[in-house]
Amino acid sequence: MDLASVFYLGVTFGLFAILVGIVLRTYSKKRKETGEAPKYKMLDDD
């Protein structure tokens, strides 16, 4: 493999790791209460 292929694979795996991090942070049980709080606040205002 030449340098361009290694760079392309590195960028691809890096973006995939960032995506996995975002998904894990979004769907973690610990952050569920803080993520859902605005929805319930809006429903209470109505």
Buried (B, 14 or more C-beta within 10 A) or exposed (E): EEEEEEEEEEEEEEEEEEEEEEEEEEEEEEEEEEEEEEEEEEEEEE
